[in-house]
């Protein structure tokens, strides 16, 4: 993914780790920190029905730039001021960079949210507040949906499906759960398939007698 340079800042075209842009707070002589911008991506807009897919897509993008910590709240806000050698407090360049980076992410998130949801984000001023508000709004629904999908997957039998159709159904449900953050192991999938086929065979056998 290419990054776009910030006017007045000597910024590398590619970055493998955003932490290189944030020198330690005690070092006022470190190289000026950098704000990382990136171009618009072809992402879906968040609606009432696609939170899991939207979240998965955005996290992949943010993780590609090592910026997911901003929306997840795992990057601590640096001190606004730091002391010079003579003890006088000066603006902390790391704080300023952190603030600019977060403002960029905030402005990036808002346009990829539908109008119906955007009205609930009018008081959100940071990328973390936007993300956490959305998580709270859809988190419970998502957990219920995941539980429902898992129940359906474990209840699925071959029934009147062909073997190919049945295996495809299991794969699609498993993949959907993985995208939603609920891992389905290969061993789990094999066990589900065997139980589903066996249940169908047992039912057919009972009809014979």
VENCORPE-V102063 format. One record per run of one state. SS is the DSSP state (hx for helix, st for strand, lp for the rest). FROM is the first residue (numbers start at 1). LEN is the number of residues. If there is no record, write none. Layout:
SS	FROM	LEN
SS	FROM	LEN
//
This chain:
lp	1	2
st	3	2
lp	5	13
hx	18	4
lp	22	15
st	37	2
lp	39	7
st	46	1
lp	47	4
hx	51	14
lp	65	3
hx	68	5
lp	73	8
st	81	3
lp	84	5
st	89	3
lp	92	1
hx	93	18
lp	111	2
st	113	1
lp	114	1
hx	115	7
lp	122	5
hx	127	29
lp	156	7
hx	163	17
lp	180	6
hx	186	23
lp	209	1
//
